Amino acid sequence: MANKLPIWSLRLGLGAMYAYSGYDLITTPAHWYAFVPPWFSQSLRTIGLDINTYLRLQGAVELLFAFVLLAWFMPRLAVLWVAVISGLELLLILVFSGVDLITFRDIGVVGASAALALSLARSYA
């Protein structure tokens, strides 16, 4: 039981964060405009995707992450994959977006995702 508590703490924290941000991305994408780099917005326009659609799709993915993290019945492998993808996504955001008002959150999410992934990966080693 003791080994499961840190994993569940990470799952609950990350799941709550993704539920909140996913919901907000879908319902009010304008809140997130300032965090999308201009070069990325331009790239979206060149492929015919407007920023609202992209942010709502991002929100849907984040709600899926929240579901996988919070659902006790999800296989550990699914949770492991969400943790890995979450960490990589936020690491790429840090590399390509630079420092902004939510960088502190991004650093924390990379660390929490890595801790969760490493904890879960031990059971597959």
N, C-alpha and C positions, 0 to 999 in steps of 0.2 A: 504493500500500500504506500509506503513512504516514497518509493521511486516514482509512483504515479502522480503524486502531488505537484512536483515541479512541472511536469508535462502538462497537467491540467491547468495550472496557473498560466503557463505560456499560451495554451490553447484559448483559454477564456479571455486573456488580455488582447491577444491578436484578433480573436474572433469578434470581440466587442468593437475594436477599432475599425475592422473591416465592415462590420454591420453599419456603424455610424457613417463612415466615409462613403460607403457604397450607396446608402440611402440618400445622402446629401448630393452625391454626384448625379443620381438619377432625377431627383426632385428639383434641385437648383444648381444646374451646372455652372451658372454664372459665378457662383462663389469660388470656382476653381480656375477661372480664366487667368488670374495673375500667376498661377503656378505652372502654366504651360509655356515653355520657351517659344519665342517667336519663330525660330527655325522649325520647330515641330509643327506649329500651327500652319506654317507655309507648306510643309511637306504633306499635311493632311489635305490642304486645298488642292495640291497638284494631283492627288489621287481621287478627288471629288468627294471628300468626306468633310462635313462641317464640324466645327469644334464641339457643338452641343451633342451631336450624334456620337462622336468619339468619347466624350466624357460620360455619356449615359451608358455606352458599352463598357467602359472602364468600371462604372458603378455596378453594372450587372456582374462582371467578373469578381469584383470585390464582395458582393453579396454571396456569390457562390463560394468564395474563400471562407467567408464568415460561417456559412452553413456547414462546410466540411470541418472547420475547426471546432464548432460548437456542438455538432451532433455526436453524441456519445457512441452511436452505433456505426459510425464511419470506420472503415478499415484503417489500420495504422499506416498502411502504405499510401492511401489517399491523403492522409494528414501529412505524411512525410513529403509528398510531392508538392502540396500547397506550401509547406514551409520552405522548401527549396526554391520554388518559383517566386514566392514572396520576397525572400532574401535577394535573389538575383534581380528581380524587378526594382527593388529599392536601391540596390547597389548601382544599377544602371542609371537610375534617376540621379543619384549622387554624382556619378561620373559625368553625365551629360547635361545636367541642369545647374550644377554648381550650388553655391550656398544661397539660401533664401530664408523666408520666415518659418518654414517648417522643416528645415534641415535637421534640427534636433530630433524630430519625430522619425525622420528617415533613418538616422543613425541607430536609434533605439529599435526600430523595426528590423533592421538588418541583424542586429545582435540577438534579438528575441527569436527571429526566424532561424538564425544559425544554431542557437541553443536548442530549439525544438527539433530541428532537422538532425543535429548530432545526437541528441538523446534518443530519437526514434531509430536512427540508423544503426545504433548499437545492437538493436534486436535482430538486424538483418546481417550482421557481420559474423 
